[in-house]
Amino acid sequence: MTTVTTRDYVLSQSFRQPRGGRVAAELFSRFFRWLTTPAAPRAKTRGEEAAYVRELAYRIQNTDPGFAADLFAAASRHEGGE
């Protein structure tokens, strides 16, 4: 019978944190959060909002002409600043 003695070097060595490792990890974490954070939505102008309402009115004009006329009037008032 043969006996083999082995030594586990991984467990016997003490590992230290690399210099600047904590700072590098913090910088990487902040940079990654900055990349993945969505941009704040931009406020729409009165003209853009009125155009959206007019587009809706055009879509429903054939099925409900009275409501579409009300939407066109509301869009005109909104765009005019009343």
Secondary structure, DSSP 4 states (H G I P E B T S, - for coil): --------HHHHSPP-PPTTHHHHHHHHHHHHHHHHSPPPPPPPPHHHHHHHHHHHHHHHTTT-HHHHHHHHHHHHHHHHT-
